């Protein structure tokens, strides 16, 4: 079973990262291009990490908690 409250928080927190990334992409230039490349590589890495967690007996709560860590790190990086 999973914690729907944690999933809702992840959705809200991720929305902020989407907003920050869209602003960076809209500005374009080399920073926008680098952000687009990093975004794609992070998605692939997160999928592999989540799959590995679930395949080794981890729970959905563990995956959501780890995604929230990634989202928090992106928020910090994009707002600094």
Secondary structure, 3 states (H helix, E strand, C coil): CCCHHHHHHHHHHHHHHHHHHHHHHHHCHHHHHHHHHHHHHHHHHHHHHHHHHHHCCCCHHHHHHHHHHHHHHHHHHHHC
